[in-house]
Amino acid sequence: MTVNLTTLSNGFRIVTEAMPGLQSASIGVWVGAGGRHERPEQNGIAHFLEHMAFKGTTRRNALQIAEVIEDVGGYINAYTSREVTAYYARVLKDDVPLALDVIADILRNSIFDTREIEVERGVILSEIGQALDTPDDIIFDWLQERAYPEQPLGRTILGPEDRVSSFARADFAAFVAEHYGPEQMVLSAAGAVDHDAIVAAAETLFGDMKPLPAMQTEAARFEGGEYRREKVLEQAHVAIGFESPDYRSSDAYVAQVYAAALGGGMSSRLFQELREKRGLCYTIFAQAGAYADSGMTTIYAGTSGASMAELPLLVLDEMRRAADDFSQAETDRARAQMKAGMLMGLEGASSRAERLARMVQIWGRVPPLTEVVEKIDAVTVAELRAYGARMAQRAPMALALYGPVAQAPDFEGLVARRAA
């Protein structure tokens, strides 16, 4: 497999990876404009804009956008995160030029018809309502808000109902004018692709775009604190977050291995101690997430209201024990899980295309998988214990609780437990 990277004169980047044996390709444009690039009055517009891209252009109406891809058996979609908005399609190899033309069309020629805005506004308000009705989904938004209060990184991607209810055509056009420049975009394709042909098409479709002034992003400040909402539910939900490295940090791989060993699978510490031995919960896991200038390791558990008195305390106790006695076997297992998960996940064209785009956005290049594997294998037991001690005792902490949580210890009690 060969990775090729080309940058047009206006800063627009094209990265591809040919995957022999495939008859299809995944192709898309990743834009460095997500939730954290919004001003307070814009909260939710990046996601709303993603929806509006499919609602009509100067060349195609909403139905035609869907039909032109589905007529050839393809698939088109998009997503918004806190740092990126992606527009992508999966098609057979002969239809790659068509998919690229449609993606360029929705990115550059959307008309933001006022009638379609009203229709999609209702869809997004329903999406917000659905999220609020999903406890093990909304709790992570509340945790994010407590970790990064009064900051773009702490606001929800969907946005609040009052903001979503007020966006007008001019707001979408203004956000595009501010953030959708060629230097903010990466065209990524993997599978049955021809790099030179895609570069030529990209030059025609995107080469005339004018660079935009660089926009300053507010630096992340992990402050922490508690969010608690009591409600009559069948289950109590608890999410605990700890400040962890950004994705360019030398500790980024240590953080990933730590999360895998602590709560990444059925053999992990938290799963074995809190579910298998004590029966305190059905679901418990740990995961490490990262941004350009911050990161958060999150532990989530769904449990009964009666178990809330001890479960958060036991999580902190297990973190402290792990810092003292992580074993070589646990380290080896966690590293193996990381490598296998990464390599298995990259067997498809879509995951490959996404990785290519994110690597170019983060590093300006695509590190070989062998380089990544070497960095995972380089994580030692000593590093894992030292990192675990920082997580258990010193890393800033945030807490979100939802459901029958009256018996849960308060934030100050958990802070004291860490210091004891």
C-alpha positions in Angstrom: 0.0 0.0 0.0 1.3 3.4 -1.0 0.5 6.7 0.6 0.9 9.9 -1.5 0.5 13.5 -0.4 0.2 16.5 -2.6 -0.5 20.2 -1.7 -2.0 22.5 -4.3 -0.6 26.1 -4.6 -3.5 27.4 -2.5 -2.7 25.1 0.4 -5.4 22.4 -0.3 -4.0 19.0 0.5 -4.7 15.7 -1.1 -3.7 12.4 0.5 -4.4 8.9 -0.9 -3.6 5.3 -0.2 -4.1 2.7 -2.9 -5.3 -0.7 -1.5 -4.7 -3.5 -4.0 -7.6 -5.9 -4.4 -10.4 -3.5 -3.6 -13.1 -2.6 -6.1 -14.3 0.4 -4.1 -13.0 3.6 -2.6 -13.7 5.9 0.3 -13.2 9.5 -0.5 -14.0 12.7 1.5 -12.9 16.1 2.6 -12.0 16.7 6.3 -12.4 20.4 7.3 -10.6 21.8 10.3 -13.7 23.5 11.6 -15.7 21.9 14.4 -17.4 22.8 17.6 -14.4 24.4 19.2 -14.1 26.8 16.4 -17.5 28.4 17.1 -18.0 31.7 19.1 -20.5 31.4 21.9 -23.3 32.8 19.8 -22.5 30.2 17.0 -22.6 27.1 19.2 -24.1 24.4 17.2 -23.7 26.0 13.8 -20.8 23.7 12.6 -23.1 20.7 13.0 -26.1 22.5 11.6 -24.0 23.5 8.6 -23.0 19.8 8.0 -26.7 19.0 7.7 -27.4 21.9 5.4 -24.7 20.8 3.0 -27.0 18.0 1.8 -30.1 20.2 1.4 -29.3 21.7 -2.0 -26.7 23.4 -4.1 -26.7 25.6 -7.2 -26.5 22.4 -9.3 -28.5 19.8 -7.3 -31.5 19.8 -5.0 -31.5 17.6 -1.8 -33.0 14.6 -3.6 -30.6 14.8 -6.5 -27.6 14.8 -4.1 -28.8 11.5 -2.5 -29.9 10.0 -5.8 -26.7 10.7 -7.8 -24.7 8.7 -5.3 -27.3 6.0 -4.6 -28.0 5.4 -8.3 -24.5 4.0 -8.5 -24.8 2.0 -5.3 -22.8 4.4 -3.2 -23.1 5.9 0.2 -22.6 9.5 1.3 -22.6 11.0 4.8 -20.9 13.5 7.1 -20.1 14.1 10.8 -19.1 16.9 13.1 -16.7 16.6 16.0 -15.1 19.3 18.2 -12.2 19.8 15.9 -13.3 18.5 12.5 -16.3 18.3 10.1 -16.0 15.5 7.5 -17.9 14.9 4.3 -17.3 11.5 2.7 -18.6 8.9 0.3 -18.0 5.2 -0.5 -18.4 4.2 -4.1 -17.0 1.7 -6.7 -13.7 2.7 -8.2 -15.2 3.9 -11.5 -17.5 6.3 -9.6 -14.7 8.1 -7.6 -14.8 11.2 -9.9 -18.6 11.4 -9.4 -18.3 11.2 -5.6 -15.6 13.9 -5.6 -17.7 16.1 -7.8 -20.7 15.8 -5.4 -18.6 16.5 -2.3 -17.1 19.5 -3.9 -20.6 20.7 -4.9 -22.0 20.5 -1.4 -18.9 22.1 0.1 -18.7 25.0 -2.4 -22.2 25.6 -3.8 -24.7 25.1 -1.0 -27.5 27.6 -1.2 -28.8 27.4 2.3 -32.4 27.7 1.2 -34.5 29.2 3.9 -37.3 26.6 3.6 -34.7 23.8 4.0 -33.2 25.6 7.0 -36.6 25.4 8.8 -37.0 21.7 7.9 -33.6 20.8 9.1 -34.0 22.9 12.2 -36.8 20.6 13.3 -34.6 17.6 12.6 -31.8 18.9 14.8 -34.1 20.0 17.6 -35.4 16.4 17.6 -31.7 15.2 17.6 -31.1 17.3 20.7 -34.2 15.9 22.4 -33.1 12.4 21.6 -29.6 13.0 23.1 -31.2 14.4 26.3 -33.3 11.2 26.5 -30.2 9.0 26.2 -28.4 9.1 29.6 -25.3 7.2 28.6 -24.9 9.7 25.7 -25.7 13.1 27.3 -23.6 12.5 30.4 -20.4 12.8 28.3 -21.5 16.3 27.1 -22.0 17.3 30.8 -18.6 15.9 31.7 -17.0 17.8 28.8 -18.8 21.0 30.0 -17.4 20.6 33.6 -13.9 19.8 32.3 -13.8 22.8 30.1 -16.3 25.3 31.5 -17.1 28.5 29.5 -14.9 27.4 26.7 -15.5 26.3 23.1 -14.1 22.9 23.8 -16.6 22.4 26.6 -19.8 23.3 24.6 -21.9 20.6 23.0 -21.6 19.9 19.3 -25.3 19.9 18.8 -25.6 23.3 20.5 -28.4 24.6 22.8 -32.0 24.7 21.5 -32.2 28.5 21.7 -29.2 29.0 19.5 -30.2 26.3 17.0 -33.7 27.9 16.8 -32.2 31.3 15.8 -29.7 30.5 13.0 -30.4 32.1 9.7 -28.9 31.8 6.2 -26.4 34.6 6.8 -25.0 32.7 9.8 -24.1 29.7 7.7 -22.6 31.7 5.0 -20.5 33.6 7.5 -19.2 30.5 9.1 -18.2 29.0 5.8 -16.5 32.3 4.8 -14.5 32.2 8.1 -13.5 28.6 8.2 -13.9 26.7 4.9 -10.7 27.7 3.2 -8.4 25.5 1.2 -5.7 25.3 3.9 -8.3 24.1 6.4 -9.2 21.1 4.1 -7.7 17.7 3.5 -9.1 15.6 0.6 -8.5 12.0 1.6 -9.1 8.8 -0.4 -8.3 5.1 0.1 -9.0 1.9 -1.7 -9.2 1.6 -5.5 -7.8 5.1 -6.1 -5.4 6.7 -8.5 -3.5 9.6 -6.8 -2.7 11.5 -10.0 -6.2 11.4 -11.2 -7.6 12.6 -7.9 -5.1 15.4 -7.7 -6.0 16.5 -11.3 -9.7 16.5 -10.3 -9.0 18.4 -7.1 -7.1 21.0 -9.0 -10.2 21.6 -11.1 -12.7 21.5 -8.2 -10.8 23.2 -5.5 -7.7 24.9 -7.0 -9.4 28.3 -7.4 -10.2 28.6 -3.8 -8.6 31.6 -2.0 -6.7 31.1 1.2 -8.4 32.4 4.4 -6.7 34.3 7.2 -5.7 32.0 10.0 -8.3 31.9 12.8 -7.2 31.8 16.4 -8.6 29.0 18.5 -9.1 29.6 22.2 -6.6 27.4 24.2 -8.1 24.6 26.2 -8.1 24.9 30.0 -9.0 21.8 31.9 -10.6 23.2 35.1 -12.8 20.3 36.4 -15.6 20.2 38.9 -18.9 18.4 39.3 -22.2 18.2 37.4 -25.0 16.3 39.1 -28.6 15.8 38.0 -30.9 13.6 40.0 -33.7 11.9 38.1 -35.8 8.8 38.4 -34.1 6.3 36.1 -33.5 2.6 36.1 -29.8 3.1 36.3 -27.3 5.6 37.7 -24.7 6.9 35.3 -21.3 8.2 36.4 -18.5 9.6 34.2 -15.2 10.7 35.7 -12.7 12.6 33.6 -9.0 13.3 34.2 -6.8 15.7 32.2 -4.5 13.8 30.0 -2.0 14.5 27.1 -2.9 16.2 23.8 -2.3 14.1 20.7 1.1 15.5 19.9 2.4 14.8 23.4 5.2 12.3 24.0 2.9 10.7 26.6 0.0 10.2 24.1 0.7 6.5 23.6 1.3 6.0 27.4 -2.2 7.5 27.9 -3.8 5.1 25.4 -2.1 2.0 26.9 -3.0 3.1 30.4 -6.7 3.4 29.5 -6.7 0.0 27.8 -5.1 -1.6 30.9 -7.3 0.2 33.4 -10.7 -0.3 31.6 -10.3 -1.3 28.0 -11.8 -4.8 28.0 -13.1 -7.7 30.0 -9.6 -8.5 31.4 -9.0 -4.9 32.5 -8.7 -3.8 36.1 -11.9 -1.9 36.5 -14.0 -4.6 34.7 -12.5 -7.4 36.8 -12.7 -5.6 40.2 -16.0 -3.7 40.0 -18.1 -6.0 37.8 -16.7 -9.5 38.0 -15.6 -9.6 41.6 -18.0 -7.1 43.2 -21.0 -7.2 40.8 -21.5 -3.4 41.2 -22.2 -2.6 37.6 -23.0 -4.0 34.2 -21.0 -1.5 32.1 -17.7 0.0 33.0 -14.8 1.2 30.8 -12.0 3.7 30.4 -10.9 5.5 27.3 -8.4 8.2 26.4 -9.3 11.0 24.1 -7.1 13.8 22.8 -7.3 17.2 21.2 -4.7 19.6 19.7 -3.9 21.1 23.1 -5.5 18.9 25.8 -6.9 15.5 26.4 -9.2 13.6 28.8 -9.1 10.1 30.1 -12.7 9.1 30.8 -14.1 6.4 33.1 -17.8 5.5 32.7 -20.0 3.2 34.7 -23.7 2.4 34.7 -24.9 1.1 38.0 -27.7 1.0 40.5 -28.5 4.0 42.8 -27.6 1.9 45.8 -24.1 1.2 44.4 -23.4 4.9 43.9 -22.1 5.3 47.4 -19.1 3.1 46.9 -18.5 2.7 43.1 -16.8 6.1 42.5 -14.6 5.6 45.5 -13.6 2.1 44.4 -12.7 3.5 41.0 -10.2 5.9 42.6 -8.9 3.2 44.8 -8.3 0.9 41.9 -6.5 3.7 40.0 -4.2 4.2 43.0 -3.4 0.4 43.2 -2.7 0.3 39.5 -0.2 3.0 39.8 1.7 0.9 42.3 1.5 -2.5 40.8 0.8 -2.5 37.0 2.4 -5.7 35.8 4.4 -6.6 32.7 1.6 -8.9 31.7 -1.0 -6.2 31.9 1.3 -3.8 29.9 1.8 -6.4 27.2 -1.9 -7.2 27.0 -2.9 -3.5 26.7 -0.3 -2.9 24.0 -1.5 -5.9 22.1 -5.1 -4.7 22.4 -4.1 -1.3 21.0 -2.1 -2.7 18.1 -4.8 -5.3 17.2 -7.6 -2.7 17.5 -5.7 -0.3 15.3 -4.7 -2.7 12.6 -8.0 -4.5 12.5 -9.8 -1.2 12.3 -7.7 -0.1 9.3 -8.6 -3.1 7.1 -11.4 -1.0 5.5 -11.1 1.8 3.1 -13.2 4.2 5.1 -11.1 3.9 8.3 -8.0 4.3 6.2 -9.2 7.5 4.6 -10.2 8.9 7.9 -6.7 8.1 9.4 -5.0 9.6 6.4 -6.9 12.9 6.8 -6.4 13.1 10.6 -2.7 12.4 10.4 -2.2 15.1 7.8 -4.1 17.6 9.9 -2.2 16.7 13.0 1.3 16.0 11.7 1.4 17.3 8.1 2.3 13.8 7.1 1.1 10.2 7.5 3.3 8.2 9.9 3.9 4.6 8.7 2.0 2.1 10.8 5.3 0.5 11.7 6.3 3.8 13.4 3.0 3.8 15.4 3.5 0.1 16.4 7.0 0.9 17.6 5.8 3.7 19.8 3.1 1.5 21.3 5.7 -1.2 22.0 8.0 1.3 23.6 5.6 2.0 26.5 7.2 0.4 29.6 5.8 -0.7 32.9 7.7 2.1 34.7 6.1 4.7 32.4 2.7 3.2 32.9 3.0 3.3 36.7 4.4 6.9 36.7 1.6 8.0 34.4 -1.0 6.1 36.6 0.3 7.9 39.7 -0.3 11.2 38.0 -3.8 10.2 37.0 -4.7 8.8 40.4 -3.4 11.7 42.5 -2.6 14.9 40.6 -4.4 15.2 37.3 -7.3 17.7 37.3 -10.6 15.9 37.6 -14.2 16.4 36.4 -17.3 14.4 37.4 -20.8 14.0 35.9 -23.6 12.1 37.6 -27.1 11.4 36.3 -30.1 9.4 37.6 -30.6 8.0 41.1 -27.3 9.5 42.4 -28.3 10.9 45.8 -26.0 8.5 47.5 -23.0 9.4 45.4 -20.1 11.0 47.2 -19.7 14.7 46.5 -16.8 16.1 44.4 -14.9 17.3 47.4 -15.1 13.9 49.0 -13.6 12.3 45.9 -10.8 15.0 45.8 -10.0 14.2 49.4 -10.0 10.4 48.6 -7.3 11.0 46.0 -5.2 13.1 48.4 -5.4 10.6 51.3 
